[in-house]
Amino acid sequence: MQGGVRRGLPYTEDMRPYLAPPAAGSTTPTPAPTFSVLIPAYQAAETIGETLESAFAQTLPPHEVIVCDDGSTDALEAALAPYRDRIVLLRKKNGGAASARNAALRAASAEFVAQLDSDDAFLPDRLQALAELATERPDLDILATDAYFEFQGKVVGRFYDAQMPFPTEDQRTAIFDRCFVGWPAVRRRRLLAIGGFDESLVTGDDWDAWMRLILDGAQAGVVTEPLLRYRLTPGSVSSDRVRVLRERVAILDKTAQHPSVTPSERQALASARRSMHRRALFAETHEALLARRPDARRRALALVVGRGLDFRTRIKALAAALAPGAARRALERRDLGGRSRMTRPIPQTNRGASG
């Protein structure tokens, strides 16, 4: 396989495979853009070193690496000391992931800002792959790659699979159902134009931002090669999931107020909201059963009479309502064996800072 240099980028003659909406006409390739890597950091002393090393090991060096310390109280300062002459370091009071991202976004000066959590890592070719996609498709404002999911040091999956396909058509309604862009690089001026990240959100500020970008006319593309390592971290099996899902329902309610949403898109949005609401109800029932809360029976009965559930699910909910103790023991066995979907962490891209 032969290679060379193209528009300032090292490349092989085979273009990396990518997915994107059809271009609205001919596109003329442009020079490679620059990338600012944004790393919000909160209590990240143990992981920030490997994260930074991955940013500095890029075959296409970043324009700058910006770390925003969101009020950490651990040894982050000491962990950053070996890199002080290679990073832009911002410090602020603890305000959450969105506020840390916004601070880094405002300080950035490259054409694109690339998201990197403080316990994740880029593979060496990630920025180069994103730049190649940007040169081939300068009409795209959101650039992503596939990613590996890692748990306790082992690869356990990839971001894009049958449950997370990347849409090349009608991205405006697809983004209602799922955040199909993970840890992207985004055109900085467009992200600033929509107001950056919503600082009132705790867990879904990234999805909310990409949704507003796409509703504002941005399009996304993805290099299908996994070039990021995302670390799944164990946490609260049910309560964190309930919080995440409830906030996602609130984000969809907020999106319904966006002025560009058409009547047909509003129907798709309502359908996505109902589906997310059902997922939140399942999570709440799971939590109530495991915690032996007195409302567990009532929540299970609500699933029995709720809309949009299949017969098998209703039967299981009815069994849980009639015998909550037996249902709890069954859930505990499934959780212990890792067979319950409720034990699987929901990937989030805003773990780098915390409120």
Steps between C-alpha positions, in 0.01 A plus 500: 500500500654826392473829684615858486390848598167653404396852597763496773388162641683167491267244345470159341350479155193328644265755658376394842139383480249754624127563513334835441187646344521552123668827415259764375694547176868479418745564782851623439755350740655758730824519701505309826337690788659556839378331819489618859467206739272587794539302824272587795659358814354436843673274754693350207852479645523124450398500132590838350858400417404220263231720346750779429760259366243378247434856386871577457566171318276593206645454153336833421595718798221707655510876468469514880390289794280682751439353845231660714533410869143514628583562864683173571612427855722200423863500380411621150746790520790262560381264225496790253843635601699298239277642224472866605706629208293298250145581609277799551378462859179666616378496859148566623267426785316173473202551271456175311603358167314747282653805668850350472444426132372852437804652669732292280290574192530875553877472544552286190635645176496209251237446232368184668479409869547129576341356814715277724395390847768494769490120538479408131768488230542571129664240283798655314324555165178654630560867417652405166192293414271788597708741291483268199122490530487879533711551186285261296171634638543866598120528521499297824506685833501195733775240456517173692665158496395167638622421853593200711317445828738378771408357838768408753766512228318280249324598179134409545346659192489788257291814491344429160314171484151374419356705788691815399501528120630820345229669290591648164148626433268714712745564778257759637258235627760229564665718764173496696527124551867475588819700527657346191816713512742410776787725613506699174707785371268793430545817299568755772317796348181298460510371856550854628212622279250271676621606844730210580400245762194538724642540849167415667540137390691243705535196272369583153662830403690335214194339337306824546778699328528264202122501466488879489785505248322259267170687533699813413605340170824321588573155358708222653736243352688210656817310420396141569838399644508491885754766598403585857508295821200569723528362853176372647505560873283310749268719701153492638322235297154652523492846655750649253307346211174645630657846518647472151176380342287757679728778383482367146122526517542862611739566211243373250236723663738793457568405137128518426532877546766535228363735231626292206316176591240427230159336561621163370818524707285585800325164462835320494610699804184403689560132417860523623381668817249222572770236448744681731227543762431125493870428550501733800196322645675162462809636673296646786314171549828307498643736762189482717498119495868467590470760777185330639320830485128505582418651160647204308164326459332821381773566245476145364122536464554827312702305244219245466244764402741729314489552127742371241615186683493153349307211658810326638616816676157555653496142634840551662385828653184333631708222656719762667190678635355176639828369644749785538728292725545229239552763230767669710688174551485428126639847422778454754602173338499660153698804619756279672547299183522811283199391295275794582497795265453716808858423611652625177630857537345761272789651301529871573745746359493745786677316781801731496347746745237467764259717684 
